[in-house]
């Protein structure tokens, strides 16, 4: 739960693999992550945010804020501690690559590279 930081385990029932070309590399204080332009990330004080909020709204019907350098996100360390991480840099990548989206039983949020993200619409 992004608001209470209570985590729970969910079984992965499927894995969706797609080829995408709209990718951003996000460098945080504790990690680096890559995601699609429209993928929602939990930001303190903003709620769900993405690099391209209009694309998120259009594709998933989910209204999100704009992800920006300086935003604070929830980061879960390898030891399981919840920390604050700052977004230090956003870099666009237009080369084609595969992205992997787990389908979870129950929960629609998970930690990717330590950062709390959301699966809009499940599938």
Helices and strands as residue ranges (DSSP letters): E 12-20, E 23-28, E 32-36, E 41-43, E 47-50, H 53-60, E 65-66, E 72-76, E 82-93, E 97-104, E 109-112, E 115-118
